[in-house]
């Protein structure tokens, strides 16, 4: 939470807005904070934009290598789910940027699919999604960092393989056979 002292938990961390847009303003990108001076500067920048400690949070720094950033993307509802796993290859800026290039993963931990289904089921979610994970090298486990409950970059890559299921489903078709 934004009102806690992050240095009580981390020696360095990611400082980020909770939302991409706040008060009709595009919020700043995430910042990697290494010391209290950087932290105070970042808080001042957010406050100038009208953001307060209820608008930001802190995130543990895991592995920042693009290939350690994995997403499970697809469609989920109670009648049907189809999921694909991909990972980032390149992003800009390198440490905190969005993805520029992804690749399909043919080999991945099955736990990623199970964890994704559990998250979506508990949220009673239905529709397109992208659930993003980062590898925690110290434990060897992937940790959830972001859920995009909408069409995302990877959806364009998988729609043809899904026989355009997601678009057709959104248009009201129900008797659709996705390709497997």
Secondary structure, DSSP 8 states (H G I E B T S, - for coil): -TTS-GGGT-SSEEEEESSSEETTEE----EEE-SHHHHHHHHHHHHHTT--TTSEEEE-----SGGGEEEEEEEE-SS-EEEEEEEEEEEESTTT-EEEEEEE-SS--HHHHHHHHHHHHHTT--EEEEEEEEEETTTTEEEEEEEE-S--HHHHHHTTTTTTHHHHHHTT--S-----
